[in-house]
């Protein structure tokens, strides 16, 4: 199933990982098209934080804005998997 953003919105593909620091689990969200990352104690918090960070980067960088706009026109989302070595 493919999800779409509202008309006029841009898309940022994000990789989410979990990290344990002491006794707390953190979610780390990293943008693919632009160099942006953030974290949160919940998945939603990490996504909200990386969205805020991405908006700041896009506002201040023409190159980042171009990469996001180009990615938003594509229909194929990145695929990530884990393999055993």
C-alpha positions as CSV (number, residue, x, y, z in Angstrom):
1,X,0.0,0.0,0.0
2,X,1.4,3.4,-0.9
3,X,0.6,6.4,1.2
4,X,0.5,9.9,-0.3
5,X,1.1,13.3,1.3
6,X,-1.4,16.1,0.9
7,X,-1.0,18.2,-2.3
8,X,1.9,20.6,-1.9
9,X,3.6,18.7,0.9
10,X,7.0,17.2,0.6
11,X,8.1,13.7,1.6
12,X,11.1,12.7,3.7
13,X,12.0,9.1,3.9
14,X,13.1,8.2,7.4
15,X,14.9,5.2,8.9
16,X,14.0,4.4,12.5
17,X,16.2,2.5,14.9
18,X,16.1,1.8,18.6
19,X,18.9,2.5,21.0
20,X,19.2,1.6,24.6
21,X,21.0,4.0,26.8
22,X,21.2,2.9,30.4
23,X,17.7,1.7,31.1
24,X,15.9,3.8,28.5
25,X,14.9,2.9,25.0
26,X,15.2,5.8,22.5
27,X,13.9,5.9,18.9
28,X,16.3,7.5,16.4
29,X,14.9,8.9,13.2
30,X,17.3,9.6,10.3
31,X,16.4,11.3,7.1
32,X,17.5,9.7,3.8
33,X,17.3,12.5,1.3
34,X,18.8,15.1,3.6
35,X,21.3,14.8,6.5
36,X,19.0,15.2,9.4
37,X,18.3,13.1,12.5
38,X,16.6,13.3,15.9
39,X,15.4,11.1,18.7
40,X,12.6,10.6,21.1
41,X,11.4,8.3,23.9
42,X,8.5,7.2,21.7
43,X,8.3,6.5,17.9
44,X,5.9,9.4,17.5
45,X,8.2,11.8,19.4
46,X,11.2,10.8,17.2
47,X,9.1,11.4,14.0
48,X,7.8,14.7,15.3
49,X,11.4,15.8,16.2
50,X,12.9,14.8,12.9
51,X,10.1,16.5,11.0
52,X,10.8,19.8,12.9
53,X,14.5,19.4,12.3
54,X,14.0,18.7,8.5
55,X,11.8,21.8,8.1
56,X,14.5,23.9,9.6
57,X,17.1,22.4,7.2
58,X,14.9,22.8,4.2
59,X,14.2,26.5,5.1
60,X,17.9,27.2,5.3
61,X,19.3,25.2,2.5
62,X,18.3,25.4,-1.2
63,X,20.1,22.1,-1.9
64,X,18.1,20.3,0.8
65,X,14.9,21.8,-0.5
66,X,15.7,20.6,-4.1
67,X,16.5,17.1,-2.9
68,X,13.2,16.9,-0.9
69,X,11.2,18.2,-3.8
70,X,12.7,15.7,-6.3
71,X,12.1,12.8,-3.9
72,X,8.5,13.9,-3.4
73,X,7.9,13.5,-7.1
74,X,9.0,9.8,-7.0
75,X,6.5,7.1,-6.2
76,X,9.0,4.5,-5.0
77,X,9.8,4.4,-1.3
78,X,13.2,3.0,-0.2
79,X,13.3,-0.5,1.1
80,X,15.5,-1.5,4.1
81,X,16.1,-5.0,5.3
82,X,18.5,-6.8,7.6
83,X,20.6,-9.7,6.4
84,X,22.7,-12.1,8.5
85,X,26.4,-12.2,7.6
